[in-house]
Amino acid sequence: MEMRINKTVIRIVQGDITEMRTDAIVNAANSMLKHGGGVAGAIVRKGGTIIQEESDTWVLARGEVEVGSSAITSGGNLAARYVIHTVGPRMGEGYEDAKLKRATLSALKMADKHNLKSIAFPAISTGIFRYPVDRCAEIMLSTTREYVEDNTGIELVIFCLYGKEPFEIFKKSFKEIVKRG
C-alpha cells in the first residue's frame, strides 16, 4: 500500500525493519542510546556492535538525546547504510503527541541533512514506551505527509510494521489519510 506526494512515495509494509534496503532505518531509541532490547536490540544484534559503539561516541560528544530528537550512526552490517536513532515519548510523561510529532520530524530532517533518499520507520514508542499504536499511526503518517509536501530530497518513506496487528492499524490510518487528501 502506497501513495505518492510530489516526488516522494510513502509505503506501508509488514516485516522486519532490520531487513530494509533503504539508506536509513529508524531506531526507536532511549535518550542514552543504549540498545539492549526490542527493535534497538535487534538492530545491534544484526548490524553489529559498531552501532552501539558509535551511539556511545555520539552521547559522549553531544550528551543524551532529548525526547523528540535524533542521532545518526552507520548501519554496520545492516542492509541500510545508516541508523537514525530517534527518541520517542513514554506514555504518561505529558505532551506525548507533540513529542512523537517532533521525533518523526527529527528523523526526516536528519535524513534530509545527510542527503538520504530513502528511510524506513518502525512504530515509534509503541513497545516498552506503551504509546497506543492507533495514535502513533495517525501522528507519524500525517506528520510525514505534511513534511513531504514541502521541499525534501527524500524519495521513499517506508513504515515497516512488525506483526499483523500494527500493520493493520497503520494500513487503516493510511487509508483515512489518503481519503482526506
Z-matrix of the N, CA and C atoms (Angstrom, degrees):
N
C 1 1.447
C 2 1.531 1 107.84
N 3 1.346 2 116.15 1 127.96
C 4 1.459 3 119.25 2 -178.91
C 5 1.520 4 111.88 3 -153.86
N 6 1.336 5 114.16 4 163.81
C 7 1.457 6 121.02 5 172.16
C 8 1.520 7 107.79 6 -142.63
N 9 1.328 8 115.08 7 153.65
C 10 1.461 9 121.51 8 177.91
C 11 1.517 10 108.43 9 -109.94
N 12 1.332 11 115.15 10 133.57
C 13 1.453 12 122.27 11 173.36
C 14 1.520 13 105.87 12 -128.48
N 15 1.335 14 115.61 13 117.05
C 16 1.459 15 120.85 14 -172.94
C 17 1.522 16 108.54 15 53.74
N 18 1.333 17 117.51 16 -121.54
C 19 1.468 18 118.85 17 -179.05
C 20 1.526 19 112.92 18 -100.50
N 21 1.330 20 117.82 19 11.59
C 22 1.462 21 121.80 20 -177.12
C 23 1.524 22 111.39 21 -109.92
N 24 1.312 23 115.85 22 133.75
C 25 1.459 24 122.56 23 173.30
C 26 1.531 25 107.58 24 -100.62
N 27 1.330 26 116.25 25 131.17
C 28 1.460 27 122.27 26 173.15
C 29 1.523 28 106.18 27 -109.30
N 30 1.331 29 116.12 28 126.88
C 31 1.470 30 121.23 29 -173.81
C 32 1.529 31 109.88 30 -130.71
N 33 1.337 32 115.14 31 143.56
C 34 1.465 33 122.45 32 175.49
C 35 1.523 34 107.88 33 -111.57
N 36 1.342 35 117.38 34 126.54
C 37 1.461 36 121.29 35 177.59
C 38 1.523 37 109.71 36 -135.85
N 39 1.318 38 114.89 37 156.37
C 40 1.458 39 120.52 38 171.99
C 41 1.512 40 107.02 39 -103.05
N 42 1.344 41 117.30 40 130.62
C 43 1.454 42 118.56 41 -179.83
C 44 1.510 43 112.83 42 168.91
N 45 1.307 44 114.40 43 -163.31
C 46 1.459 45 124.34 44 -177.07
C 47 1.528 46 107.62 45 -105.57
N 48 1.327 47 116.93 46 114.61
C 49 1.471 48 120.96 47 -176.07
C 50 1.529 49 111.92 48 -60.99
N 51 1.328 50 118.07 49 -26.40
C 52 1.470 51 119.70 50 179.66
C 53 1.527 52 112.18 51 -69.34
N 54 1.330 53 117.43 52 -11.70
C 55 1.463 54 122.44 53 178.72
C 56 1.534 55 112.80 54 -96.39
N 57 1.322 56 117.52 55 -4.78
C 58 1.469 57 120.90 56 -175.19
C 59 1.532 58 111.21 57 -67.19
N 60 1.330 59 114.85 58 133.21
C 61 1.467 60 121.66 59 177.63
C 62 1.529 61 108.77 60 -99.74
N 63 1.322 62 114.48 61 65.17
C 64 1.456 63 122.09 62 178.38
C 65 1.521 64 108.15 63 -116.41
N 66 1.322 65 116.38 64 168.16
C 67 1.463 66 118.44 65 176.94
C 68 1.525 67 110.61 66 -61.55
N 69 1.340 68 116.25 67 -37.92
C 70 1.469 69 120.53 68 179.49
C 71 1.519 70 110.31 69 -143.11
N 72 1.320 71 114.19 70 150.08
C 73 1.461 72 120.47 71 166.25
C 74 1.520 73 106.73 72 -115.13
N 75 1.312 74 115.65 73 154.11
C 76 1.457 75 120.63 74 179.31
C 77 1.524 76 108.68 75 -101.27
N 78 1.316 77 114.53 76 133.10
C 79 1.451 78 122.38 77 175.73
C 80 1.525 79 107.76 78 -104.62
N 81 1.310 80 117.32 79 126.88
C 82 1.463 81 121.50 80 174.02
C 83 1.530 82 106.77 81 -77.93
N 84 1.319 83 116.36 82 96.96
C 85 1.464 84 122.80 83 -167.93
C 86 1.526 85 112.73 84 -101.57
N 87 1.333 86 114.46 85 167.33
C 88 1.461 87 120.57 86 167.78
C 89 1.527 88 107.52 87 -96.92
N 90 1.308 89 116.44 88 167.82
C 91 1.470 90 120.72 89 -171.45
C 92 1.530 91 114.32 90 -66.91
N 93 1.324 92 118.10 91 -21.29
C 94 1.466 93 120.51 92 177.76
C 95 1.530 94 112.19 93 -95.24
N 96 1.340 95 116.39 94 2.74
C 97 1.468 96 122.90 95 179.88
C 98 1.527 97 112.04 96 54.31
N 99 1.326 98 116.32 97 40.91
C 100 1.462 99 122.17 98 173.64
C 101 1.521 100 106.78 99 -93.84
N 102 1.311 101 116.39 100 114.57
C 103 1.458 102 122.60 101 -170.09
C 104 1.532 103 111.05 102 -102.24
N 105 1.319 104 116.15 103 73.11
C 106 1.459 105 119.94 104 -175.56
C 107 1.507 106 115.18 105 -91.89
N 108 1.325 107 118.03 106 -46.96
C 109 1.455 108 120.34 107 -173.14
C 110 1.506 109 112.08 108 -129.18
N 111 1.322 110 115.74 109 -176.86
C 112 1.455 111 122.15 110 176.91
C 113 1.511 112 112.47 111 57.81
N 114 1.340 113 115.14 112 -146.38
C 115 1.466 114 121.29 113 -179.39
C 116 1.528 115 110.28 114 -61.04
N 117 1.331 116 116.56 115 -41.98
C 118 1.470 117 120.56 116 -178.89
C 119 1.520 118 111.62 117 -59.28
N 120 1.326 119 116.56 118 -44.33
C 121 1.460 120 120.76 119 178.77
C 122 1.523 121 111.53 120 -64.05
N 123 1.333 122 116.26 121 -41.44
C 124 1.467 123 120.61 122 178.81
C 125 1.522 124 110.72 123 -63.38
N 126 1.330 125 116.80 124 -39.49
C 127 1.468 126 121.09 125 179.50
C 128 1.525 127 110.55 126 -62.03
N 129 1.327 128 117.85 127 -44.94
C 130 1.468 129 121.00 128 -179.21
C 131 1.528 130 110.87 129 -70.91
N 132 1.331 131 117.81 130 -39.51
C 133 1.463 132 119.47 131 178.24
C 134 1.530 133 110.90 132 -60.25
N 135 1.315 134 116.59 133 -42.16
C 136 1.465 135 120.56 134 -177.50
C 137 1.532 136 111.96 135 -82.61
N 138 1.341 137 116.99 136 -38.29
C 139 1.460 138 121.00 137 -175.68
C 140 1.512 139 114.60 138 -86.52
N 141 1.328 140 116.69 139 -18.08
C 142 1.459 141 120.57 140 179.20
C 143 1.517 142 113.35 141 101.74
N 144 1.323 143 114.68 142 162.96
C 145 1.471 144 121.47 143 -175.90
C 146 1.532 145 112.54 144 -66.96
N 147 1.322 146 117.81 145 -16.25
C 148 1.468 147 120.14 146 177.87
C 149 1.521 148 111.17 147 -57.10
N 150 1.327 149 117.03 148 -32.78
C 151 1.469 150 120.41 149 -179.96
C 152 1.530 151 109.80 150 -65.61
N 153 1.335 152 117.35 151 -44.32
C 154 1.462 153 119.85 152 177.28
C 155 1.527 154 110.81 153 -66.69
N 156 1.338 155 117.42 154 -40.53
C 157 1.466 156 120.85 155 179.21
C 158 1.529 157 110.88 156 -60.99
N 159 1.335 158 117.48 157 -45.04
C 160 1.467 159 120.53 158 178.64
C 161 1.532 160 111.00 159 -66.87
N 162 1.320 161 117.04 160 -34.84
C 163 1.470 162 120.60 161 176.85
C 164 1.519 163 110.33 162 -64.20
N 165 1.340 164 116.62 163 -43.77
C 166 1.465 165 120.79 164 178.63
C 167 1.526 166 110.24 165 -61.60
N 168 1.320 167 117.13 166 -41.21
C 169 1.469 168 121.58 167 178.34
C 170 1.524 169 110.70 168 -62.96
N 171 1.338 170 116.67 169 -41.59
C 172 1.467 171 121.19 170 177.92
C 173 1.539 172 110.15 171 -57.95
N 174 1.329 173 116.47 172 -49.75
C 175 1.470 174 121.21 173 -177.41
C 176 1.525 175 110.46 174 -65.44
N 177 1.328 176 118.11 175 -40.46
C 178 1.468 177 120.67 176 177.94
C 179 1.528 178 111.38 177 -62.07
N 180 1.318 179 116.64 178 -39.81
C 181 1.468 180 120.97 179 -176.95
C 182 1.524 181 113.08 180 -79.02
N 183 1.341 182 117.57 181 -34.08
C 184 1.464 183 120.34 182 -170.36
C 185 1.522 184 114.31 183 -121.36
N 186 1.324 185 116.96 184 -10.39
C 187 1.464 186 120.25 185 -176.31
C 188 1.511 187 110.74 186 89.52
N 189 1.316 188 115.60 187 176.21
C 190 1.462 189 119.13 188 -176.77
C 191 1.521 190 111.18 189 -63.37
N 192 1.314 191 114.93 190 154.89
C 193 1.461 192 121.91 191 -177.92
C 194 1.528 193 107.45 192 -89.66
N 195 1.314 194 116.70 193 122.20
C 196 1.464 195 121.28 194 -177.78
C 197 1.519 196 111.19 195 -69.89
N 198 1.321 197 115.79 196 155.02
C 199 1.455 198 121.04 197 174.20
C 200 1.528 199 107.89 198 -57.81
N 201 1.322 200 116.16 199 132.16
C 202 1.458 201 121.20 200 -178.76
C 203 1.516 202 113.29 201 90.13
N 204 1.334 203 117.35 202 3.09
C 205 1.469 204 121.68 203 -179.07
C 206 1.527 205 110.20 204 -118.11
N 207 1.335 206 115.05 205 170.76
C 208 1.467 207 120.50 206 -176.08
C 209 1.520 208 112.00 207 -135.93
N 210 1.328 209 114.81 208 156.87
C 211 1.461 210 124.73 209 171.31
C 212 1.520 211 106.35 210 -128.97
N 213 1.323 212 117.57 211 162.73
C 214 1.467 213 120.30 212 -179.79
C 215 1.519 214 109.90 213 -133.30
N 216 1.334 215 115.38 214 139.30
C 217 1.460 216 122.37 215 174.23
C 218 1.523 217 107.60 216 -132.85
N 219 1.322 218 115.21 217 174.12
C 220 1.461 219 118.83 218 172.70
C 221 1.527 220 108.33 219 -68.99
N 222 1.310 221 115.17 220 168.91
C 223 1.461 222 121.01 221 177.35
C 224 1.524 223 112.95 222 -92.45
N 225 1.319 224 117.02 223 3.37
C 226 1.462 225 119.06 224 -179.80
C 227 1.525 226 110.50 225 55.42
N 228 1.321 227 115.90 226 -125.00
C 229 1.469 228 122.01 227 -178.44
C 230 1.530 229 113.43 228 -90.18
N 231 1.315 230 117.85 229 8.02
C 232 1.464 231 121.18 230 179.08
C 233 1.524 232 110.63 231 -72.87
N 234 1.314 233 116.02 232 163.18
C 235 1.470 234 120.47 233 173.38
C 236 1.530 235 110.07 234 -67.02
N 237 1.333 236 116.93 235 -33.57
C 238 1.467 237 122.10 236 177.19
C 239 1.531 238 109.50 237 -74.78
N 240 1.325 239 116.01 238 141.65
C 241 1.471 240 119.88 239 -179.50
C 242 1.516 241 112.99 240 -74.42
N 243 1.344 242 116.35 241 -28.45
C 244 1.463 243 121.02 242 -176.24
C 245 1.523 244 110.98 243 -134.62
N 246 1.335 245 113.94 244 158.48
C 247 1.460 246 121.51 245 169.54
C 248 1.521 247 106.25 246 -122.34
N 249 1.332 248 115.76 247 124.59
C 250 1.458 249 121.49 248 174.30
C 251 1.526 250 106.19 249 -99.49
N 252 1.313 251 115.84 250 113.56
C 253 1.464 252 122.49 251 -177.07
C 254 1.526 253 108.05 252 -91.37
N 255 1.307 254 116.63 253 111.26
C 256 1.458 255 122.53 254 -174.62
C 257 1.519 256 109.61 255 -115.01
N 258 1.325 257 116.16 256 129.22
C 259 1.464 258 121.13 257 -178.71
C 260 1.522 259 109.21 258 -94.10
N 261 1.315 260 115.12 259 113.04
C 262 1.456 261 121.65 260 177.69
C 263 1.522 262 111.01 261 -94.59
N 264 1.330 263 116.06 262 174.74
C 265 1.462 264 120.85 263 -176.73
C 266 1.527 265 113.13 264 -80.52
N 267 1.312 266 114.99 265 153.46
C 268 1.470 267 122.67 266 169.25
C 269 1.519 268 107.26 267 -94.89
N 270 1.317 269 117.08 268 135.92
C 271 1.469 270 119.79 269 177.20
C 272 1.524 271 109.01 270 -61.03
N 273 1.323 272 114.46 271 135.05
C 274 1.455 273 120.58 272 178.05
C 275 1.517 274 114.20 273 98.67
N 276 1.338 275 118.62 274 -8.02
C 277 1.461 276 120.06 275 -177.85
C 278 1.527 277 112.16 276 -86.90
N 279 1.330 278 116.38 277 -11.50
C 280 1.460 279 120.25 278 179.55
C 281 1.516 280 112.78 279 98.09
N 282 1.319 281 115.88 280 143.76
C 283 1.472 282 123.49 281 176.91
C 284 1.524 283 112.77 282 55.21
N 285 1.326 284 115.99 283 34.37
C 286 1.463 285 120.29 284 -174.64
C 287 1.524 286 112.93 285 -60.45
N 288 1.338 287 118.05 286 -40.59
C 289 1.465 288 119.92 287 -178.35
C 290 1.526 289 111.46 288 -62.68
N 291 1.315 290 116.48 289 -44.97
C 292 1.472 291 120.89 290 178.79
C 293 1.529 292 110.71 291 -64.32
N 294 1.314 293 116.70 292 -37.89
C 295 1.467 294 120.54 293 179.53
C 296 1.521 295 111.45 294 -68.23
N 297 1.334 296 117.49 295 -38.31
C 298 1.466 297 120.12 296 177.57
C 299 1.526 298 110.53 297 -66.95
N 300 1.316 299 116.68 298 -38.96
C 301 1.466 300 119.82 299 176.75
C 302 1.531 301 109.83 300 -61.40
N 303 1.338 302 116.93 301 -45.56
C 304 1.470 303 120.69 302 178.55
C 305 1.528 304 111.38 303 -61.78
N 306 1.337 305 116.70 304 -40.10
C 307 1.469 306 120.55 305 -180.00
C 308 1.529 307 110.53 306 -63.29
N 309 1.319 308 116.41 307 -42.96
C 310 1.463 309 120.85 308 179.19
C 311 1.528 310 110.42 309 -63.95
N 312 1.333 311 116.24 310 -47.33
C 313 1.469 312 120.61 311 178.20
C 314 1.522 313 111.32 312 -61.02
N 315 1.325 314 116.69 313 -40.78
C 316 1.459 315 121.17 314 -178.99
C 317 1.526 316 111.18 315 -59.80
N 318 1.326 317 116.80 316 -43.04
C 319 1.472 318 120.28 317 179.21
C 320 1.530 319 111.18 318 -66.45
N 321 1.325 320 116.76 319 -42.38
C 322 1.466 321 120.45 320 178.31
C 323 1.529 322 110.91 321 -63.32
N 324 1.320 323 116.97 322 -43.47
C 325 1.475 324 120.71 323 178.77
C 326 1.524 325 111.35 324 -65.14
N 327 1.339 326 116.52 325 -37.37
C 328 1.467 327 119.84 326 177.90
C 329 1.530 328 109.77 327 -63.53
N 330 1.327 329 116.96 328 -40.86
C 331 1.467 330 120.48 329 177.54
C 332 1.527 331 110.27 330 -61.60
N 333 1.323 332 116.66 331 -45.52
C 334 1.471 333 119.71 332 178.47
C 335 1.528 334 111.20 333 -63.86
N 336 1.319 335 117.09 334 -41.72
C 337 1.471 336 121.35 335 -179.38
C 338 1.530 337 111.24 336 -57.78
N 339 1.338 338 116.32 337 -33.83
C 340 1.466 339 121.09 338 -178.56
C 341 1.537 340 112.28 339 -99.86
N 342 1.337 341 115.54 340 15.59
C 343 1.471 342 122.10 341 176.73
C 344 1.528 343 113.34 342 55.53
N 345 1.331 344 116.04 343 38.42
C 346 1.460 345 120.83 344 178.95
C 347 1.519 346 109.10 345 -85.69
N 348 1.308 347 116.43 346 143.06
C 349 1.469 348 121.96 347 -177.37
C 350 1.519 349 113.18 348 -98.13
N 351 1.338 350 117.39 349 -20.46
C 352 1.461 351 119.54 350 -177.98
C 353 1.524 352 110.89 351 -142.17
N 354 1.334 353 115.03 352 144.92
C 355 1.457 354 121.67 353 -176.79
C 356 1.525 355 108.76 354 -146.87
N 357 1.335 356 116.45 355 142.95
C 358 1.462 357 121.84 356 177.86
C 359 1.525 358 109.15 357 -121.93
N 360 1.323 359 115.79 358 129.98
C 361 1.458 360 123.28 359 179.90
C 362 1.528 361 111.64 360 -107.94
N 363 1.331 362 117.49 361 145.74
C 364 1.456 363 120.98 362 163.69
C 365 1.534 364 107.54 363 -91.45
N 366 1.306 365 117.33 364 -175.76
C 367 1.471 366 121.77 365 173.40
C 368 1.531 367 107.00 366 -84.19
N 369 1.320 368 116.35 367 93.21
C 370 1.465 369 122.62 368 -173.39
C 371 1.529 370 111.62 369 -60.07
N 372 1.320 371 115.02 370 133.77
C 373 1.472 372 125.22 371 173.88
C 374 1.522 373 115.42 372 72.84
N 375 1.326 374 118.65 373 5.80
C 376 1.465 375 119.57 374 -176.24
C 377 1.528 376 112.96 375 -87.38
N 378 1.307 377 117.85 376 -5.25
C 379 1.470 378 121.26 377 178.19
C 380 1.524 379 110.28 378 -86.17
N 381 1.327 380 115.56 379 -116.20
C 382 1.468 381 119.48 380 -176.42
C 383 1.530 382 113.13 381 -67.17
N 384 1.338 383 118.08 382 -16.17
C 385 1.467 384 120.28 383 176.66
C 386 1.529 385 111.43 384 -82.50
N 387 1.336 386 117.64 385 -7.95
C 388 1.468 387 125.50 386 169.71
C 389 1.533 388 116.21 387 62.01
N 390 1.309 389 117.12 388 29.16
C 391 1.461 390 120.69 389 176.61
C 392 1.529 391 108.00 390 -74.74
N 393 1.325 392 119.54 391 134.54
C 394 1.468 393 120.92 392 -178.82
C 395 1.534 394 111.72 393 -63.65
N 396 1.322 395 116.34 394 132.22
C 397 1.457 396 121.80 395 -175.41
C 398 1.524 397 111.37 396 -61.00
N 399 1.338 398 118.29 397 -40.09
C 400 1.470 399 119.42 398 -178.35
C 401 1.525 400 111.67 399 -64.10
N 402 1.321 401 117.80 400 -41.67
C 403 1.470 402 120.81 401 176.52
C 404 1.521 403 110.62 402 -66.58
N 405 1.323 404 116.26 403 -39.95
C 406 1.463 405 121.15 404 178.50
C 407 1.527 406 110.15 405 -59.22
N 408 1.323 407 116.43 406 -47.58
C 409 1.464 408 120.82 407 -178.88
C 410 1.522 409 110.84 408 -59.40
N 411 1.308 410 116.60 409 -49.49
C 412 1.470 411 121.18 410 -178.89
C 413 1.530 412 110.91 411 -58.07
N 414 1.317 413 116.68 412 -48.43
C 415 1.471 414 120.67 413 -175.98
C 416 1.523 415 111.73 414 -70.03
N 417 1.329 416 117.44 415 -48.06
C 418 1.466 417 119.22 416 -177.64
C 419 1.529 418 111.86 417 -65.31
N 420 1.326 419 117.15 418 -42.59
C 421 1.464 420 119.89 419 -179.14
C 422 1.523 421 112.11 420 -68.88
N 423 1.320 422 117.70 421 -44.53
C 424 1.475 423 119.06 422 -179.27
C 425 1.528 424 110.84 423 -69.03
N 426 1.322 425 117.70 424 -36.32
C 427 1.470 426 120.81 425 177.23
C 428 1.526 427 110.60 426 -64.25
N 429 1.318 428 116.29 427 -43.26
C 430 1.466 429 120.71 428 178.95
C 431 1.519 430 110.53 429 -64.41
N 432 1.318 431 116.43 430 -43.43
C 433 1.463 432 119.71 431 179.08
C 434 1.534 433 110.41 432 -58.62
N 435 1.318 434 117.01 433 -48.34
C 436 1.476 435 120.60 434 178.50
C 437 1.519 436 111.03 435 -59.25
N 438 1.330 437 117.14 436 -42.51
C 439 1.461 438 121.28 437 -177.37
C 440 1.525 439 111.57 438 -62.83
N 441 1.323 440 117.04 439 -45.45
C 442 1.470 441 119.09 440 -175.56
C 443 1.522 442 112.59 441 -77.63
N 444 1.336 443 117.76 442 -11.49
C 445 1.468 444 120.01 443 173.55
C 446 1.521 445 110.64 444 -69.81
N 447 1.323 446 116.85 445 -20.79
C 448 1.455 447 123.04 446 177.42
C 449 1.529 448 109.24 447 -89.69
N 450 1.304 449 116.61 448 -171.11
C 451 1.450 450 122.27 449 -178.94
C 452 1.531 451 109.97 450 -79.35
N 453 1.325 452 117.15 451 109.76
C 454 1.458 453 122.73 452 177.74
C 455 1.517 454 109.23 453 -137.17
N 456 1.312 455 115.85 454 151.39
C 457 1.456 456 120.54 455 174.59
C 458 1.520 457 112.41 456 -90.64
N 459 1.321 458 117.02 457 -5.42
C 460 1.467 459 121.04 458 -178.69
C 461 1.529 460 109.02 459 -71.82
N 462 1.311 461 115.84 460 127.28
C 463 1.464 462 121.44 461 -178.60
C 464 1.529 463 113.16 462 -102.30
N 465 1.336 464 116.89 463 -22.22
C 466 1.466 465 120.76 464 -177.97
C 467 1.526 466 110.01 465 -143.52
N 468 1.332 467 115.58 466 125.57
C 469 1.461 468 122.15 467 173.03
C 470 1.521 469 106.83 468 -121.07
N 471 1.323 470 115.73 469 120.25
C 472 1.459 471 121.03 470 179.51
C 473 1.523 472 108.86 471 -110.86
N 474 1.318 473 115.90 472 135.89
C 475 1.459 474 121.39 473 169.22
C 476 1.517 475 105.43 474 -104.71
N 477 1.328 476 115.89 475 108.77
C 478 1.458 477 123.18 476 -175.11
C 479 1.529 478 108.33 477 -103.04
N 480 1.324 479 115.74 478 109.02
C 481 1.460 480 121.22 479 -175.23
C 482 1.519 481 110.84 480 -104.30
N 483 1.313 482 114.36 481 130.49
C 484 1.451 483 120.90 482 -179.97
C 485 1.526 484 107.98 483 -92.18
N 486 1.300 485 116.54 484 111.70
C 487 1.455 486 121.06 485 179.37
C 488 1.523 487 111.84 486 106.00
N 489 1.327 488 114.71 487 151.14
C 490 1.457 489 121.52 488 -175.27
C 491 1.526 490 112.22 489 -67.86
N 492 1.334 491 118.26 490 -43.18
C 493 1.463 492 120.28 491 -175.57
C 494 1.536 493 112.37 492 -62.90
N 495 1.335 494 119.80 493 -51.36
C 496 1.472 495 118.38 494 177.09
C 497 1.528 496 112.73 495 -60.56
N 498 1.334 497 116.66 496 -37.88
C 499 1.456 498 120.72 497 178.33
C 500 1.525 499 110.64 498 -60.10
N 501 1.321 500 117.31 499 -47.04
C 502 1.467 501 121.46 500 -179.69
C 503 1.529 502 111.19 501 -63.69
N 504 1.316 503 117.40 502 -38.81
C 505 1.470 504 121.20 503 179.03
C 506 1.525 505 110.01 504 -65.52
N 507 1.329 506 117.73 505 -45.46
C 508 1.467 507 120.96 506 178.39
C 509 1.526 508 110.46 507 -64.73
N 510 1.331 509 116.89 508 -39.48
C 511 1.463 510 120.98 509 179.15
C 512 1.532 511 110.41 510 -61.01
N 513 1.317 512 116.82 511 -44.30
C 514 1.471 513 121.11 512 179.51
C 515 1.534 514 110.32 513 -62.97
N 516 1.308 515 117.06 514 -46.49
C 517 1.461 516 121.54 515 179.28
C 518 1.540 517 110.53 516 -63.11
N 519 1.310 518 116.39 517 -39.67
C 520 1.456 519 122.32 518 178.86
C 521 1.525 520 110.54 519 -59.98
N 522 1.341 521 116.61 520 -45.97
C 523 1.458 522 121.04 521 179.22
C 524 1.532 523 111.08 522 -61.12
N 525 1.321 524 116.72 523 -39.42
C 526 1.476 525 120.67 524 178.99
C 527 1.528 526 110.93 525 -66.15
N 528 1.322 527 117.20 526 -40.21
C 529 1.462 528 120.95 527 179.32
C 530 1.531 529 110.82 528 -67.27
N 531 1.336 530 116.69 529 -38.62
C 532 1.470 531 120.35 530 176.72
C 533 1.535 532 110.36 531 -63.12
N 534 1.322 533 117.11 532 -42.66
C 535 1.476 534 121.42 533 179.19
C 536 1.527 535 112.31 534 -60.60
N 537 1.339 536 115.88 535 -38.95
C 538 1.471 537 120.29 536 -178.70
C 539 1.516 538 111.73 537 -66.76
N 540 1.337 539 114.93 538 -20.37
C 541 1.461 540 118.87 539 177.67
C 542 1.423 541 112.67 540 72.41
